[in-house]
Amino acid sequence: MHRATVARNAIGPLLDQLIIQLDTEGRATQRAHFDRIRRRLYLAQHDTELATPILELSTSAAVGFRFSSEVDVLIARILEKAEELARELEYADPPRH
């Protein structure tokens, strides 16, 4: 299975839940941030395109958003998955032509 598909399957549903929760809480800026990441994740077709949303997820904690406890749990799970995927991308064999 393609890494992009694996990433979408691992992170996509969690991002969907996160975005719904942020929308429920009225946090439009945070929702827009994670919605943009989700769009990039779903559009990624190759490892190089997958790197941007994974990196953005990995550095989301540095943005400085404050979250509710429900959102904190979702973000922790997403970051855990993103870190796993980032490690896989880091050690991936280069494509052969």
SULPE-V103530 format. One record per helix or strand. SS is the DSSP state (alpha for helix, beta for strand). FROM is the first residue (numbers start at 1). LEN is the number of residues. Records with the same first field share a line. If there is no record, write none. Layout:
SS=FROM-LEN + FROM-LEN
This chain:
alpha=3-22 + 28-16 + 47-12 + 60-4 + 69-22
